[in-house]
């Protein structure tokens, strides 16, 4: 299928691994120019170089920035310039008992998971509106709709991103700019894989068996397995493309059916 993304310029926050990296690769396959991002300059440069090797002739660059710091986001925006596609993917994730999460941790989660997208959209949306075209995509989670009891702080930030995207979409009326949210389900990203490997090693059990048992234990999942980052990226690439011209202000699910019982 021809997506029409050839020549488009895309920025994906938090794209040196996991879902963000999968989205970067998906966009590169469609001929887009991609700017990757992470906190560590050496890591960002290494990923950009690897992608250039994987996709010969592709335009790939990288900009490092810590989204906890507004000054670094401002520097990133200055270096980035205009883009056709903005994917707000960067985020913190963690399981914690509600009463143990401090004010500082709550604010840290909001700085990274919510304000990263707010700051980038505030800087880049006006240019898209002036051009009359563009795509902004927020990578949220089914946890933003059905908030887990052991991740209230995380779920609250993902709910906030859904709200931000919904409001921003209303600013695009009469243009070919769209703002959408992707609700991912439990995904076997690098961070999750590392956590499962650590638990398996500590308990002396098989990693693949533990992975399967965790996924099968999800109370509402229809797939009964972890999603792979590419499965999230496939929907993200579609939403970033001209093919999704009639999809705006939406929260679309790639959740493995986890929300079937609550929507």
Protein Blocks (a to p, Z undefined) as FASTA:
>chain_A
ZZhlgopacddehilgcjllmmmmmmmmnopacddddfblklmmmmmmmmmmmmghiacd
dddddfkbmklmmmmmmmnopafbdcdfbccdddddfklpcfklmmmmmmmmmmmmmmmm
mmmmmmmmmnopacddddddfklmmccfklmmmmmmmmmmmmmmmmmmmmmgoiabdcdd
ddddddddfklmmmmmmmmmmnopafklmmmmmmmmpmkbmnlpacdfklmmmmmmmmmp
mklmmgghiacddehommmmmZZ
